[in-house]
Amino acid sequence: MGIDPLFDFAGKIALVTGGSRGLGYQIVRALAERGADCIVASRKLENCETVAAELRALGRKALPVCCHAGRWIEIDALIERAYAEFGRVDILFNNAGMGPRMASHEVSEQLFDSVVNLNFKGPFRLATQIAKRMFDGNGGSIINVSSSGALSPLPEVIPYGSSKAALNAMTVSMASEYAPKVRVNTLSPGPFLTDIAAAWTEDARERSPSARGRPADPADIVTAALFLASPASVNVTGALIRCDGGPL
């Protein structure tokens, strides 16, 4: 069977931060399988190169880039490399993030800054700089990957949830500022089972506080990601798409 034209990314250039593992890897792989050439960015170049080799084996072009997605100087270098290699970016997934759990009164200033930088400050820089280039060119789609932790009152991850809530607000404002050529949306997953889940308890891998009652498989999230990146969502911008199993 051929690829549905609404989900055919042939000729498209996608940039995914945190693209070497977890959900980012699943998104990169799904985009490449549907024709996209990809920039794979994360802090560990070796991991990016491994993923890039997989994508090339599929017949795609792939650029691995070492980038700390919370540091503007590295983000600017990532953008320059992406545009030097491909000339444009059609799809951006702001996916990199972190959320260590600890009692809020024990959070140091350094940790607070690290979480906010990676979850909000860096994505702001990357999204706005690419949005301007998209707006001046042929448009594009930006997807900010948030979390159900921005919508639910979760203890011991307050900097994480708060920075993701800021990301949600950023989406709405950017969607207005760079319309109509650039669509900007938020994808908000709940718990999902990638390699990270190996450190969870057995109960956490089997149950989650959602209407569905269980953590998602990556494929359950990727379908929503592809929708937001594709022409299938041409009339969707400034939206927050919950892919978290539903509220209780």
C-alpha positions as CSV (number, residue, x, y, z in Angstrom):
1,M,0.0,0.0,0.0
2,G,1.2,3.5,-0.8
3,I,1.5,6.3,1.7
4,D,-1.6,8.4,2.3
5,P,-0.9,11.8,0.6
6,L,-1.8,13.6,3.7
7,F,1.0,11.8,5.5
8,D,3.6,11.8,2.7
9,F,6.6,13.8,3.8
10,A,8.7,13.2,0.7
11,G,10.8,16.3,0.0
12,K,10.3,17.7,3.5
13,I,13.0,18.6,5.9
14,A,12.4,17.9,9.6
15,L,14.4,18.9,12.6
16,V,13.9,17.0,15.9
17,T,15.6,17.9,19.2
18,G,16.1,15.0,21.6
19,G,15.9,13.0,18.4
20,S,18.3,10.2,19.3
21,R,16.1,8.4,21.9
22,G,12.7,8.1,23.4
23,L,9.8,9.8,21.7
24,G,12.1,12.0,19.6
25,Y,13.6,8.9,18.0
26,Q,10.2,7.4,17.3
27,I,9.1,10.7,15.6
28,V,12.3,10.9,13.5
29,R,11.9,7.3,12.4
30,A,8.3,7.7,11.5
31,L,9.0,10.9,9.5
32,A,11.8,9.2,7.6
33,E,9.7,6.1,6.9
34,R,7.3,8.5,5.2
35,G,9.9,10.3,3.1
36,A,11.3,13.1,5.2
37,D,15.0,14.0,5.4
38,C,15.9,14.7,9.0
39,I,18.2,16.7,11.3
40,V,18.7,14.7,14.4
41,A,19.9,16.8,17.4
42,S,20.8,15.8,20.9
43,R,23.6,16.2,23.4
44,K,25.3,12.9,22.5
45,L,26.7,13.0,18.9
46,E,27.4,9.3,18.8
47,N,23.7,8.6,19.4
48,C,22.7,11.0,16.7
49,E,25.1,9.4,14.3
50,T,23.6,6.0,15.0
51,V,20.1,7.2,14.2
52,A,21.3,9.1,11.1
53,A,22.8,5.8,9.8
54,E,19.4,4.1,10.3
55,L,17.7,6.9,8.3
56,R,20.2,6.8,5.5
57,A,19.6,3.0,5.3
58,L,16.0,4.0,4.5
59,G,17.2,6.1,1.6
60,R,16.8,9.4,3.5
61,K,19.3,12.2,4.0
62,A,20.2,12.7,7.6
63,L,22.3,15.3,9.5
64,P,23.4,14.4,13.1
65,V,24.1,17.4,15.3
66,C,25.4,17.6,18.8
67,C,23.4,20.3,20.5
68,H,22.4,21.2,24.1
69,A,18.8,22.4,23.4
70,G,18.9,24.7,26.4
71,R,21.8,26.9,25.3
72,W,21.2,29.6,22.7
73,I,24.7,29.6,21.3
74,E,24.4,25.9,20.5
75,I,20.9,26.3,19.2
76,D,22.0,29.1,16.8
77,A,24.8,26.8,15.6
78,L,22.3,24.0,15.0
79,I,20.1,26.3,12.9
80,E,23.1,27.4,10.8
81,R,24.1,23.8,10.2
82,A,20.6,22.8,9.3
83,Y,20.1,25.6,6.8
84,A,23.6,25.2,5.3
85,E,22.9,21.5,4.7
86,F,19.3,21.6,3.5
87,G,18.5,25.3,2.9
88,R,15.3,25.2,4.9
89,V,13.3,23.5,7.7
90,D,9.7,22.5,7.0
91,I,8.9,20.8,10.2
92,L,10.3,21.4,13.7
93,F,9.7,19.2,16.7
94,N,10.8,21.0,19.9
95,N,11.1,17.7,21.8
96,A,14.1,17.8,24.1
97,G,13.2,18.2,27.8
98,M,13.9,17.1,31.3
99,G,12.0,16.8,34.6
100,P,13.9,15.3,37.6
101,R,11.7,14.6,40.6
102,M,12.5,15.9,44.0
103,A,11.0,17.9,46.8
104,S,10.5,21.4,45.6
105,H,12.2,23.0,48.6
106,E,15.3,21.0,47.7
107,V,15.6,22.3,44.2
108,S,18.8,24.3,43.7
109,E,19.0,27.4,41.5
110,Q,21.3,25.5,39.1
111,L,18.8,22.7,38.7
112,F,15.9,25.1,38.3
113,D,17.8,27.0,35.6
114,S,18.7,23.7,33.8
115,V,15.1,22.6,33.7
116,V,13.7,25.9,32.6
117,N,16.4,26.4,30.0
118,L,15.9,23.0,28.4
119,N,12.1,23.0,28.6
120,F,11.3,26.6,27.7
121,K,14.2,29.1,27.1
122,G,15.9,26.9,24.5
123,P,12.7,25.9,22.7
124,F,11.7,29.6,22.6
125,R,14.9,30.4,20.8
126,L,14.8,27.5,18.4
127,A,11.1,28.0,17.5
128,T,11.2,31.7,17.0
129,Q,14.3,31.7,14.9
130,I,13.0,29.0,12.6
131,A,9.5,30.4,12.6
132,K,10.9,33.7,11.2
133,R,12.7,31.8,8.4
134,M,9.6,29.7,7.7
135,F,7.5,32.9,7.5
136,D,9.9,34.5,5.1
137,G,10.0,31.3,3.0
138,N,7.3,28.8,2.2
139,G,5.9,28.3,5.7
140,G,6.0,25.3,7.9
141,S,4.8,23.5,11.0
142,I,6.3,23.7,14.5
143,I,5.3,21.2,17.2
144,N,6.2,21.9,20.8
145,V,6.2,18.7,22.8
146,S,4.8,19.4,26.2
147,S,3.5,17.1,28.9
148,S,0.4,16.3,30.9
149,G,2.5,17.5,33.8
150,A,1.7,21.1,32.6
151,L,-2.0,20.5,33.0
152,S,-2.2,18.4,36.2
153,P,-1.0,19.4,39.7
154,L,1.9,17.0,40.1
155,P,4.1,17.3,43.3
156,E,7.9,17.3,43.2
157,V,8.2,18.3,39.6
158,I,7.1,21.9,39.8
159,P,9.9,23.4,37.7
160,Y,9.1,20.8,35.0
161,G,5.4,21.4,34.9
162,S,5.7,25.1,35.1
163,S,8.2,25.3,32.2
164,K,6.0,23.1,30.1
165,A,3.0,25.3,30.9
166,A,5.1,28.2,29.6
167,L,5.8,26.2,26.5
168,N,2.0,25.8,26.0
169,A,1.4,29.5,26.3
170,M,4.3,30.2,23.9
171,T,2.6,28.0,21.3
172,V,-0.6,30.1,21.3
173,S,1.3,33.4,21.0
174,M,3.6,32.1,18.2
175,A,0.7,30.7,16.3
176,S,-0.8,34.2,16.1
177,E,2.5,36.0,15.5
178,Y,3.7,33.9,12.5
179,A,0.3,33.1,10.9
180,P,-0.9,32.3,8.4
181,K,2.3,30.7,6.9
182,V,3.5,29.0,10.0
183,R,1.4,26.6,12.1
184,V,2.4,26.2,15.7
185,N,0.9,23.5,17.9
186,T,1.5,21.7,21.2
187,L,1.6,17.9,21.5
188,S,0.9,17.0,25.1
189,P,1.6,13.3,25.9
190,G,1.2,11.6,29.2
191,P,3.4,8.7,30.4
192,F,4.7,6.5,27.5
193,L,6.9,3.4,27.3
194,T,10.3,4.0,25.8
195,D,13.8,3.1,27.1
196,I,13.3,5.6,29.9
197,A,10.5,3.5,31.4
198,A,13.0,0.8,32.3
199,A,13.7,2.8,35.5
200,W,10.0,3.0,36.5
201,T,8.4,0.7,38.9
202,E,6.4,-2.3,37.5
203,D,3.2,-0.6,38.6
204,A,4.1,2.6,36.7
205,R,4.8,0.6,33.6
206,E,1.4,-1.0,33.7
207,R,-0.9,1.7,35.1
208,S,-1.3,5.5,34.8
209,P,-3.7,8.0,36.3
210,S,-5.7,8.5,33.1
211,A,-9.1,7.5,31.6
212,R,-7.3,4.8,29.6
213,G,-5.5,3.6,32.7
214,R,-2.2,2.6,31.2
215,P,0.9,4.3,29.8
216,A,1.0,4.7,26.0
217,D,3.2,2.9,23.5
218,P,5.3,5.3,21.4
219,A,3.2,4.5,18.4
220,D,0.2,5.9,20.2
221,I,1.9,9.2,20.4
222,V,3.6,9.3,17.0
223,T,0.3,9.2,15.2
224,A,-0.7,12.5,16.8
225,A,2.7,13.9,16.0
226,L,2.4,13.0,12.4
227,F,-1.0,14.6,12.2
228,L,0.3,17.9,13.5
229,A,3.3,17.9,11.1
230,S,1.2,17.0,8.1
231,P,-1.2,18.7,5.7
232,A,-4.0,16.7,7.5
233,S,-3.9,19.4,10.2
234,V,-3.9,22.4,7.8
235,N,-6.6,24.1,9.8
236,V,-5.1,23.4,13.2
237,T,-2.8,26.0,14.8
238,G,-2.4,27.4,18.3
239,A,-3.9,24.1,19.6
240,L,-2.9,21.9,22.5
241,I,-3.5,18.3,21.4
242,R,-3.8,16.0,24.5
243,C,-2.4,12.5,23.8
244,D,-2.3,11.4,27.4
245,G,-5.1,8.8,27.7
246,G,-7.6,11.3,28.9
247,P,-8.4,12.9,32.2
248,L,-10.0,10.8,35.0
